[in-house]
Amino acid sequence: MYAGKIYIDDEISLITGIDYSVAPVSAPYLKSVSILGIKVSATFRSVSVRYKHNGDDYYLTYVGINYGMNVSGKKV
């Protein structure tokens, strides 16, 4: 359902980053909500995460989440 990349530091065998997004074949299954005649649909979703290793510490340094939205309404 998702496509992406995992970044690994070979010297210390730790994950330094992850990027993934909804695979194109899965996009039609994203959430869609209708409220009071307005329909809101997600068109894509992606996530980017970065980690940092400093001495004995390994911690999260960045999280980015992106959504594409389509909003439509009925003509009155």
N, C-alpha and C positions, 0 to 999 in steps of 0.2 A: 504493500500500500504506500510505502515511502521510498524515495530515492535520495542518496546523499553520499557524503564522504566522512571518514574518520581519520583524524591526523594523529600519528603516533610518533613520539620521540624515540628513535631506535636505541640511543645510548642508555636511556633510563627506563625504557619499556613502559612509558606512561602515555595516556591519551592527552593530547594538548588541544584538541578541537574537534567539534562535530558540526557538520552542516547537513541539514536534510529538509526536504520539501515533499509535499504530496505528489506522488507519481501521477503523470498525466492520465493514466487509465483509471485512477481513483478519484479524480476531481469531480465527476458527477455525483459522488456519494457524500460530498461535504454538506454540512448543515444548511438548512433553509427554513426560515421562520416567517409566518404570515401573521401580522397584527393590524387590525383595523384597516384592512384593505391595502396595506403596504407589505411587500414581500422583500425580505433581506436574505441574500444568499452569499455564501463564501465562495469565491472563485479560485483561490489558492491559499496555501498556508506554508510558511517556511520558518525554520528555527536555526539559529547560529549560536554555538556555545564555545567559549574558550576557557582553558585552564592554564594555570601557571605553576611551575615547580620552582621553589626557592629553598635551598637547603633541604631540610626534612619536611617542609610544608608543601602541600599540594592543594590549591584552592581555585575556586571559580572566579574568573575575572570579568567575564562578559556574557550576557545573554541577550540575543536579539530575536524578536518574534515579529513576523510580518503576516498580514492578512490582506487579501484582496476581497472587496465586497461589491456586490451588485444590489442596488436598491431600486425597486420599481413599484408603481402604484396604479390603481385603477383610475381611469378618466371619469369624472363626474359630470 
